[in-house]
Amino acid sequence: MIPRYLRVIYWSLVGLIIIMALVLIFSHHRDHLRILATRDQSPIAAPTDIPDENASIAIPNDDDGSVNLDDISLALPAEPSVRARVLLDRVLTDLSLPASTHPVPPGPAVTDVFFLALPLRNPASADTSAPEDPSQSVGIQLAVVNLTKTFADAHASGIESEDLTLRAIIATLHANFPDIVQVRFLVDGQPRDTLAGHADLTHAYNVSDPVHSIHVLSNDGNLP
């Protein structure tokens, strides 16, 4: 016969096990409710479809050295910098395809596009030393295009080849962002002398009619 004190110890241990199991179940249920409450307080917005918009991209042609604008329909974000990068990605991706009229290296080419305001002093003001009047400024911008080093290093070297690539980028930006009057190029966030040995990247390109008149920069940083 089992002694009475052993039966007491046995049933006490069984009771403690049951109590611990109930505590664990309750704690798990309470933590689960807390997680659900946190999710309800910070809901994640459901993704929305971006409608297609009409845009223009520049297509260069090695056969005749031309750059022509092509109308496309594309889903574009609202933020200008991201919008510009999407457009340039489309241009350079199309140019990397086998049937391209101006082959460029495949893979990522543009990491960022930045827009900087360029206040323009009223030319009627003769006193250039006087502080600028914000009311006289014009909403014009400088676009800074950050190319990848991989793209620049793999680009075909040559005046015409490099010139056409830069003209295509500048023409695409100018067609979709008319406030841009200058475009500057960086490579991996750093200044670089040339794209692939010829096209000058040390100065900003002045934009007037990029489809027809943008060429390699002259020594003074202006377009010829």
Residue pairs with C-beta under 8 A, 6 or more apart in sequence:
49 75
50 75
50 76
50 77
51 75
52 73
52 74
52 75
53 73
53 74
53 75
53 76
54 71
54 72
54 73
55 71
55 72
55 73
55 74
55 76
55 87
55 176
56 69
56 70
56 71
56 72
56 172
56 175
56 176
57 69
57 70
57 72
57 87
57 90
57 91
57 94
57 172
57 175
58 67
58 68
58 69
58 70
58 91
58 167
58 168
58 169
58 170
58 171
58 172
58 175
58 210
58 211
59 67
59 68
59 69
59 70
59 91
59 94
59 95
59 101
59 102
59 168
60 66
60 67
60 95
60 101
60 102
60 164
60 165
60 167
60 168
61 67
61 68
61 101
61 102
61 164
62 101
62 102
62 103
62 160
62 161
62 164
63 101
65 160
65 164
67 164
67 167
67 168
67 171
67 210
67 211
67 212
67 214
68 211
69 171
69 175
69 211
72 90
74 86
74 87
74 90
76 83
76 86
76 87
77 83
77 86
80 115
80 177
81 112
81 113
81 114
81 115
83 176
84 113
84 115
84 143
84 173
84 176
84 177
85 110
85 111
85 112
85 113
87 172
87 173
87 176
88 109
88 110
88 113
88 145
88 169
88 172
88 173
89 109
89 110
91 168
91 169
91 172
92 104
92 109
92 110
92 151
92 169
94 100
95 102
95 103
95 104
95 165
95 168
96 103
96 104
96 105
96 106
96 107
102 161
102 164
102 165
102 168
103 156
104 151
104 155
104 156
104 165
105 150
105 151
105 154
105 155
107 148
107 150
107 151
107 154
108 148
108 150
108 151
109 147
109 148
109 151
110 145
110 146
110 147
110 148
110 151
111 146
111 147
111 148
111 188
112 144
112 145
112 146
113 143
113 144
113 145
113 146
113 173
114 143
114 144
114 146
115 141
115 142
115 143
115 144
115 177
115 180
116 141
116 142
116 143
116 144
117 139
117 140
117 141
117 142
118 140
118 141
118 142
118 181
118 182
119 132
119 134
119 137
119 138
120 137
120 138
120 140
121 128
121 132
121 136
121 137
122 133
122 136
125 136
139 179
140 179
140 180
140 181
141 177
141 179
141 180
141 181
141 182
142 180
142 181
142 182
142 183
142 184
142 204
143 173
143 177
143 180
143 182
143 183
143 184
144 183
144 184
144 185
144 186
145 169
145 173
145 183
145 184
145 185
145 186
146 185
146 186
146 187
146 188
146 189
147 185
147 186
147 187
147 188
147 195
148 187
148 188
149 187
149 188
152 187
152 192
152 195
152 196
153 196
155 161
155 162
155 165
155 195
155 196
156 162
156 196
157 196
157 197
157 198
158 196
158 197
158 198
159 198
159 199
159 216
161 196
162 194
162 195
162 196
162 197
162 198
162 199
162 216
163 198
163 199
163 214
163 215
163 216
165 195
165 199
166 185
166 195
166 199
166 205
166 214
167 210
167 211
167 214
167 215
169 183
170 183
170 205
170 207
170 210
170 214
171 210
171 211
171 214
173 180
173 183
173 207
174 180
174 207
174 210
180 207
181 206
181 207
182 204
182 205
182 206
182 207
183 204
183 205
183 207
184 203
184 204
184 205
185 192
185 195
185 201
186 192
186 201
187 201
191 201
191 202
192 201
193 200
193 201
193 202
194 200
194 201
195 201
198 216
199 216
199 217
200 216
200 217
202 217
202 221
203 217
203 221
203 222
204 221
205 214
205 217
205 223
206 222
206 223
207 214
208 223
213 223
214 223
215 223
215 224
217 223
218 224
